[in-house]
Amino acid sequence: MHFAYIGDSVLGRDVNLGAGTLRFVSGNVSIKIKGSLIDTGRRKLGAVLGDNAQTGCNSVTNPGTLVGLDSIIAPNTTVRSGLYAPYSVIR
């Protein structure tokens, strides 16, 4: 059985979530872009994954994680909030 929490997230076409992909936060979600934290004003905001992105089993995408298209998140990886370019391999 695969389990993943995708509530409050935006998923592109053909995204694949590995088993155990989770996230959590308290307070407003902020996104780190170019060294600055930007408050989204939202208490709930999951990850935004571009088309064809893939997450490995037991990876964690923190709230406010923006992953570009065709990117891969390795298994057992915790991804910090922020912007990741297309074609990234995140370990």
C-alpha positions in Angstrom: 0.0 0.0 0.0 1.3 3.5 -0.9 0.5 6.4 1.4 1.2 10.0 0.9 -0.2 13.3 2.0 -0.9 15.6 -0.9 -3.5 17.9 0.6 -2.9 21.6 -0.1 -0.4 20.7 -2.8 -0.3 21.3 -6.5 0.8 18.4 -8.7 1.7 18.7 -12.4 0.9 16.1 -15.1 2.4 12.6 -14.6 3.8 13.3 -11.1 4.8 10.1 -9.3 4.8 10.1 -5.4 6.8 7.4 -3.7 5.3 5.6 -0.7 5.6 7.6 2.5 5.9 11.1 1.1 4.8 13.4 3.9 4.9 17.0 5.1 3.9 19.1 8.1 4.2 22.7 9.5 2.7 25.0 12.1 2.0 28.7 11.5 2.2 30.4 8.0 4.1 28.7 5.3 7.2 30.6 4.0 9.1 29.9 0.9 12.9 30.6 0.6 13.7 32.1 -2.8 17.2 33.6 -3.5 18.0 33.7 0.2 14.9 35.6 1.3 11.9 34.1 3.1 8.6 35.0 1.6 5.5 34.6 3.7 2.7 33.0 1.7 0.1 34.2 4.1 -1.3 30.6 4.1 -1.4 28.3 7.1 -1.6 25.3 4.7 0.4 25.0 1.5 2.0 21.7 0.5 4.5 21.2 -2.2 4.2 22.3 -5.8 5.6 19.7 -8.2 6.2 20.4 -11.9 5.3 18.0 -14.6 7.0 14.6 -14.6 8.5 15.2 -11.1 9.1 12.1 -9.0 9.6 11.6 -5.2 11.4 8.6 -3.8 10.0 6.4 -1.1 10.0 8.1 2.4 11.0 11.5 1.1 9.6 14.5 2.8 8.7 17.7 1.1 8.4 20.5 3.5 5.5 23.0 3.0 6.4 25.7 0.5 8.6 23.4 -1.6 8.5 24.3 -5.3 10.1 21.6 -7.5 10.6 22.2 -11.2 9.5 19.9 -14.0 11.3 16.6 -14.7 13.0 16.7 -11.2 13.7 13.8 -9.0 13.7 13.6 -5.2 15.8 10.7 -3.9 14.4 8.2 -1.4 14.7 9.1 2.3 15.4 12.8 1.4 14.1 15.7 3.4 13.6 18.7 1.0 13.7 22.1 2.6 11.2 24.8 1.6 12.3 26.7 -1.5 12.5 26.8 -5.2 14.3 24.0 -7.1 15.0 24.4 -10.8 13.7 22.1 -13.5 15.7 18.9 -14.0 17.0 19.0 -10.4 18.2 15.8 -8.6 17.5 16.5 -5.0 19.4 14.3 -2.4 
